[in-house]
Amino acid sequence: MDRRRPLRTRADDALMRRLTADPQVKAALFRLVDVRPACADAEDLGRHLAGLLDEVTLRDGPRGAAVTAAQRVAEGRFSARAAGHLLATGVGQMAGRFIVGADAASSVPALRRLWKDGVSTTVDLLGEATVTAAEADAYAQRCAEALDVLCAAAATWPAGGILERDGVGPLPRVNLSVKVSALTPHLRPDAPERGIADATTRLRPLLRRARDLGAHLHVDMESLDDRDAVLETALRLLAEPEFRDGPSAGIVLQAYLKESPRHLEAILDRAREAGRSVPLTVRLVKGAYWDHELVHAQQVGWPVPVWEDRAACDRCFEQLTRRLLGVARTPDTPNAPLVRPAIASHNLRSVAHALAVQDELGLAPGDVEYQVLRGLGDDLQGALADRGVRVRTYCPVGDLVAGMAYLVRRLLENSSNDSFLSARAAGAELDDLLRAP
């Protein structure tokens, strides 16, 4: 049996495919995951389950445990409490596939195991946008404490070889992803400066702490509404003289946005102007908010900002990959390349293209980082590590309540009709999936 694909994981995949095959059942389950944190107890959860699935006209065919439980609740043959316990266990197990721990300390064993398997990590402290200054302060404090805990733990790990050095120099063992929207309650597209100023008061101390501890701090990207303010906050701070020589830091570029090529050039221009001795890490992703951006644009009558055809998004991703790797190949500053590229995708075609470009440009195995999501890219993560390239896994940390929004996005990604993962699981030929977009 493949050590990286245990029986339980395969069973989870099969159950997820069955439960999401029917659009009505899929919608009901997503609604249930969304309300799970508000349920008082297992019995309350069971009643929600029965109520949501009672609205669904089930097709003939296999039912998952949750559907069967709901039917029995409706028929009075299965208590709501028992159904709730069953579902709570299932949701918790599914969330556990993606989330490595409830806090930084409890995540350390999983992070250490990955490191010993030749895989580095970035830790994401789960939590969506804050609405009060107290919440933003609490999130910033969690980030600071996580840096302390993770750096202390990582100091005891064995030598990581390619994981802690590339052609530029040393790479931090600890990598923390942070959200600007969680660092301020004032992030608004119509008044960006207020949000930028407020977020800066919390992000600057985190950058100092990361620098002093020798950690990497990565600023995550979120919805299009916040993109410009998030980038401006990060790039403005990194251009300050005190951060010229550290810490190692990075931002995210979303290829599903039609303007992403122009956006990358703007990022590169700002990086040149900053003149930092440490290259800016640019994590290239497809994007996790496609549904939100599409629906929002349709609601307000705006042009759709995202590629509506998966092939167009994949072409854009490959174009951006070549540009990023080209900049990494040719130093744009006296001391170091302008960027460190991180290619984040589960699409084998996208990853294979990046590997081919890396070889074509003569980049060393460790000069490009490949990133996957825990729970979705485990097989790919292992294959890349075995190939001798540098790979990093995005590892969420937090309790189930904080992780609900993240869990819903991952379920949507894994069950999307045009998802590479779904297509492969459904039996699509690999040669077709690897065809140029």
Salt bridges, closest charged atoms under 4 A:
ASP13 OD2 - ARG5 NH2 2.50
ASP13 OD1 - ARG97 NH1 2.57
ASP22 OD2 - ARG59 NE 3.32
GLU43 OE2 - ARG47 NH1 3.33
GLU43 OE1 - ARG81 NH2 3.34
ASP44 OD1 - ARG47 NH2 3.86
ASP44 OD1 - HIS48 ND1 3.43
GLU55 OE1 - ARG31 NH1 3.33
GLU75 OE1 - ARG77 NH2 2.50
ASP124 OD1 - LYS179 NZ 2.92
GLU128 OE1 - ARG409 NH1 3.72
ASP137 OD1 - ARG202 NE 2.75
ASP148 OD2 - ARG209 NH2 2.69
GLU164 OE1 - ARG173 NE 2.86
ASP166 OD2 - ARG340 NE 2.68
ASP166 OD2 - ARG390 NH2 3.96
GLU193 OE2 - ARG236 NH2 3.10
ASP198 OD2 - ARG202 NH1 2.94
ASP212 OD1 - ARG211 NE 3.25
ASP220 OD2 - LYS179 NZ 3.80
ASP220 OD1 - ARG283 NH1 2.73
ASP228 OD1 - ARG227 NH2 2.90
GLU232 OE2 - ARG236 NE 3.04
GLU232 OE1 - ARG270 NH1 2.88
GLU240 OE2 - ARG204 NH2 2.73
GLU242 OE2 - ARG208 NH2 3.05
GLU242 OE1 - ARG211 NH1 3.49
ASP245 OD1 - ARG244 NH1 3.31
GLU259 OE2 - ARG227 NH1 2.64
GLU259 OE1 - ARG262 NH2 2.42
GLU265 OE2 - ARG323 NE 2.81
ASP269 OD1 - ARG272 NH1 3.07
ASP314 OD1 - LYS286 NZ 2.88
GLU318 OE2 - ARG349 NE 2.74
GLU318 OE1 - HIS353 NE2 3.78
ASP332 OD2 - ARG272 NE 3.22
GLU360 OE2 - ARG322 NH1 3.09
GLU369 OE1 - ARG390 NH1 2.47
GLU369 OE2 - ARG392 NE 2.80
ASP379 OD2 - ARG5 NH1 3.20
ASP386 OD2 - ARG4 NH1 3.11
GLU413 OE2 - HIS346 ND1 3.84
GLU413 OE1 - ARG410 NH2 2.90
ASP418 OD1 - ARG310 NH2 3.37
ASP432 OD1 - ARG435 NH2 2.83
